[in-house]
Amino acid sequence: MSLTLFNTLTRSKTPFEPLVPDTVGLYVCGPTVYDFAHIGNARPVVVFDLLYRVLRRRFGTVVYVRNITDIDDKIIAAAIANGEPIAALTARTEAAFHRDTAALGALDPDHEPRATVFVPAMVAMIERLIAFGHAYPAEGHVLFHVPSMADYGRLSRRSRDELVAGARVEVAPFKRDPADFVLWKPSAADQPGWDSPWGYGRPGWHIECSAMASHHLGPTFDIHGGGLDLIFPHHENEIAQSQCAHRTAPFARYWLHNGFVTVDGEKMSKSLGNFFTVRQLLDEGWPGEAIRLTLLSAHYRQPLDFTRSALAQARTTLERWYGALRAAPGKEGDAAAALPDNVAAALDDDLNTPLAIRHLHALASEVHKADDPAAAAAAAARLAAGGHALGLLGQAPDAWATAGGAADGPPADEVAALIAERAAARARRDFAAADRIRDELAAQGIALEDRRDGPTLWRRG
């Protein structure tokens, strides 16, 4: 079965074939580093990490580029509000982003360019756009002239009036057309900026990704990803700048966009009290793996309602899956186990994670119901392989059980000491003492599992 992906550009699901055989170029819009990543920011991280994993399984070389936007008006405003230098703010926030994405099980991209490093490349691209008649300087600004591109709006499929209304650019008398957007803008003396042919200033947001993507992947590459909210104006403007500057088409051959995230059915909002960051959830004791599974529980193109009850269900699911791996010790990490065909087929069908998850549930049931240890071990190995394909089940089962996805409860060494004390009590037939220790542990959220053929196992929750 071939890999099929829904291409926003064509509004259709089509087989994916890379531009260069066995080599895939993937660019995803990364964070603007001025604050902690919220759960909506986390969805594209997990979605495109999954795509990266699928592509690596199918093709020889995958070059994954995810940028860091470290110059932006929001960054400037946050630094002023915090009373700290911009460099300190962006370094601190970028480090927090990396800690959060690691907790979500996301692989590092192959390249993570920072916008500030590529300002000279942006200036050179703007100069080409001016030379080719697609941009013009005006009062310290440089603007892209939208009417100069005949098929502008093809990605978002917006009417002329919609393009003007949604362009998110200020109305200014020096603009030739209301839809024209900023490539370069002047900076005040106390704002970050760079010298340019148009004066001291800084780049517009859209030109940043165009310069970084073309540097690492060339003027035409395979897949560009991001959230649904980026289709217009950001991705539409990336296409315009890139294709007009390089005189090539297309910019990206496939465009993938993940759906929005709501919380309890409503848009996230601090005023509603339903706004939370990945860091907040981790600090509350939710395991990163449960957050990841929750984000994968809906198809990536569909809306996702993210709730703590959904998190709790994801944690319960992981406990069941890890429990199945524990039931067949020695096979949970079998690297030789092949990815189950039905899981592979689900992921190859436009990343159908809900179907893949259902197949993992069936494999866990197969392990729990197996009478033959060899059959249970084989099913556990397939479960592990399927989980790994989704970026899940990466821990040792005993490590998951003893952590339980929670930060509270007694330390593991204390639990081990009490289990040893209980074993000694049972050996001397002091069952009252053994039961007391079991009850004491249960009151602290520790469940024991006595086995005939081995030591007592334990888990939190």
Beta strands, then each sheet from edge to edge (+ up, - down):
strand 1: 4-7
strand 2: 12-15
strand 3: 23-28
strand 4: 61-66
strand 5: 135-138
strand 6: 141-144
strand 7: 181-186
strand 8: 201-203
strand 9: 221-227
strand 10: 252-258
strand 11: 261-263
strand 12: 266-267
strand 13: 304-305
strand 14: 446-449
strand 15: 457-460
sheet 1: 1+ 2-
sheet 2: 4+ 3+ 9+ 10+
sheet 3: 5+ 6- 7+ 8-
sheet 4: 12+ 11- 13-
sheet 5: 14+ 15-
end
